[in-house]
Amino acid sequence: MNGNENMMRADSISAADVSALVAQRTAAPPRRLGALARAIAAEPVPQPVSPVVVTGILRASELIGIAALGIAIFVMFIRPVNDTLQYLFADASIAIGTVAMFQAFGLYNVQTFRTQIHQISRVVAVWTTVFLIALTVAFFIKFEVSFSRVWAAAFYGTGMVALLAGRCLMISLVRRWAREGRLVRRVVVVGGGKGGEALIDALSAEADTDLRICGLFDDRGDDRSQDIVGGIPKLGNVDDLVEFTRLTRIDLILVSLPMTAESRVLQMVKKLWVLPVDVRLAAHMNKLRFRPRAYSYIGNVPVLDIFDKPIADWNMVVKSAFDRVVGFFILLAALPVMFLTAIAVKLDSPGPVFFRQKRYGFNNELIEIWKFRSLHHAQSDATASTLVGVGDSRVTRVGPRPHALNAKAETRLYEEAVDGYFARHRVKPGITGWAQINGWRGNTDTQEKIQRRIEHDLYYIENWSLLFDIYIVLRTPFALLKAENAH
């Protein structure tokens, strides 16, 4: 979205009360965004494609493809000889050297795939250079007589064709994804005035940028914060930004405030850290400069990293695959127990076997869970107005009951009792967790109990790894044997 496209005037933002969490609550109504903010949030947003994952797959494909091609030519044209290991070494060296030089010359940057001639010419140059280096090395170590010229010529020619074909395919995919908006990073700017305008101008000046500035948010309502800054409309304040990010996909929040405004920065950070997005503090207007390595860059704009989206790019791919594979096998193993549980629920008390309940998922999106009914049907209490306690007469003889949307610690809703409660929704919920295997499960009727559970959840989010997940899954069966906190 460029400046001309953004030259629209923002509607007035209504001053709603504190946003409600779900429609079922009878407290304050949901926060009401302005008409323009609602319109932008309602725009269809395609599923994004991670450039890190795309280029990673391309690297691996080219490395494996080049190596496999060299071996295939060897098998087809060269009979097995005593110096087979030399061919394998040369094949691996050419494959690794090609990928390394592609990386050095910036040929694994998604933006380069937008220019076909530039891409193809560099691929030809790098592939030819790698072969010339390989031939030179073989000559000086007197290995050239050990290699077949047929193998070298066929490897060079077919390799060139294969690389160019793969690159043309990638160029086509990148252009299609770009047209669909799947490679666009959706950005919002926090902070108007001269700093916000300078930031927007700097981002808009970037050629072939993948950024789309969706709007600007500013807590100031006086003359220092105009309705339009640098061609970008103001959509509300920071509280509105939190609600806006719940309604549409935002990938990056750029805070355009001077580092000297410490109190304002801290106030905004406290509100923004619960969101599953990258948060950066723009340093384009700061007179105090650190070493270049202290900054990351959005185009040519230096920024300081405040928060990173947890479990992104390859970590997201790995975790998604792990969750699905492990979940499938756990489900298979649990089927006999689930069958017996269903029979027990049906025989224990009248009513359906399953109980449906609304819960919060990723980014506070409402999801519906199915569980075996563990309360008498007439006393189901779907909104969790009263937590289950020890010896609760409502509980059947089967299983614990999960916490619902309105669950409370003492007399306070969880998000009121624990600072940063919604930060746990920066990742998708799972079937087990770090808190559960450490004994923080069951009743959370006090603020201390829910506080410790959230502390464990946040620790998991900040320290996630595949080994961490495996450890939790392996510990879960032993944690289930300890039922002192479950009722």
Residue, then its C-alpha position, 0 to 999 in steps of 0.5 A: m500500500n503506497g502513499n497515494e493509496n492511503m490518502m483517505r481520512a480516518d473516521s473518528i474512533s469511538a471511546a469504548d469501555v475496556s474490551a470484553l473477552v467474549a460475547q458471553r460475558t456480561a461485563a463491558p461490551p467489546r471494544r469498538l474500532g472506528a469504521l476505517a479500522r474495521a474496514i481494513a481489518a475486514e479485508p481478506v488476508p491470504q495465508p502468508v508464505s515464509p521467505v525463510v522457509v522458502t529459501g531454506i527449501l530451495r537451498a536444500s533442494e539445490l544441494i541435494g539435486i546437484a549432488a544426486l545429478g552428479i552421482a546419476i551421471f557417474v552411474m550412467f556413463i562411468r563404470p565403477v573404478n577404484d577412484t570412485l571416492q574421488y568422484l563422490f568427493a568432487d560431486a559433494s564439493i561442487a554441490i556445497g560450493t555452488v550453494a555457498m556461492f549462491q548464498a554469498f551472491g544473494l541468490y537466496n533472497v526472495q526479492t531477487f526472484r522478482t527480476q528474471i534476467h538478473q537471477i538467470s545471469r547470476v546463476v549461469a555465472v556462479w555455476t560456471t565459476v564453481f566448475l572452473i574452480a573445481l577444474t583448476v583445483a583438480f589440475f594443481i593437485k594432479f587429479e585431472v587425469s582421474f576424472s572423465r571429461v564426459w562426466a564433467a561436461a555432462f555434469y556441467g551441461t545438465g546441471m546448468v539446465a536443471l538449475l535454470a529450470g528450478r530457478c524459473l519455476m521459483i521465479s514463477l511461484v514468487r511472482r504468483w505469491a507476490r500478486e496474491g499478497r502472500l509475501v507481504r509483511r503487514v505493518v502498523v506504525v505506533g507513534g505519529g508526529k515528525g518521527g512517524e512521518a519520517l519513518i513512513d517516508a523512509l519505508s515508502a522510499e524502499a524499492d521492491t519492498d515487501l511491506r504494507i503499512c496498514g495504518l498508524f496508531d497513536d495514544r496522543g489526541d492533540d495537534r501532535s497526532q494528525d488524522i493522516v501521517g505520511g499518507i497513512p491514516k490514523l486508526g486509533n490508539v494503542d488499545d485499539l491496536v491490540e483489538f485490531t491485531r486480534l481481527t486481522r493478521i499483522d506481522l510487524i509493529l514499528v514503534s516510532l518513539p524516541m528512546t528518551a521517551e522511556s515512560r511512553v515506550l514502556q507503557m506501549v510495550k506493556k500493552l503490545w507484548v501479549l500479541p503474536v507479532d514482531v515488535r521493533l523500536a525504530a531508531h531512525m530519529n535517535k541522535l544516540r547511535f550504537r554499533p551497527r551490530a546492535y541494530s537489525y534493519i527494516g530496509n534501510v531503517p535501523v531498529l532495535d528488537i523488542f519482541d519476536k513472534p514466538i515459534a516462527d518460520w522453521n520452528m513453526v514448521v517443525k512444531s506443526a509437524f511434531d504436533r500432528v505426528v505425535g498427536f496422531f500416535i497418542l490418539l491411536a494409543a488412547l482409543p481403547v481408553m477413550f472407548l471405555t471412558a465413553i461407556a463409563v460416562k454414559l453409565d454414570s449419569p444421564g446426558p451426552v457423552f461429550f461436552r463442548q466448550k468455548r476456549y481461547g486459542f492462538n491470538n485470542e481466537l475462540i475455538e471449540i473443544w470437545k471433552f468427555r463430560s465430567l459434570h452432571h449434565a444439568q449442572s454443566d456450568a459452561t461459563a465456569s461461573t463456579l470453579v470445581g473444588v475438592g468433593d464438588s457434588r457436581v462432578t461425576r466419577v470420570g475425569p477433570r474439567p478444563h477451565a472455561l472462558n470466565a474462569k476466576a481466581e478467587t473473585r477475579l477473572y484470570e486476565e485481571a488476576v495475572d499481568g500479561y495473561f493473554a501473552r500465553h495465547r501467542v502460540k496455539p494451545g496443546i494437549t499438555g504443557w510445562a505447567q501441567i507436568n510441574g504440578w500446576r494443574g487442577n484447581t486455580d482458585t487462588q491468584e498464586k495458583i494461576q500466576r504460577r501456571i502462567e509463569h510456566d506457560l510463558y517460560y515454555i513460549e520463550n524457551w521452546s525447542l523440539l527437545f523441550d516438547i519431546y521432554i514434556v510429552l515423555r513426562t506427561p504420563f508420569a505427571l498424570l499418575k500424580a492426581e493430588n491437584a486434579h479433581 
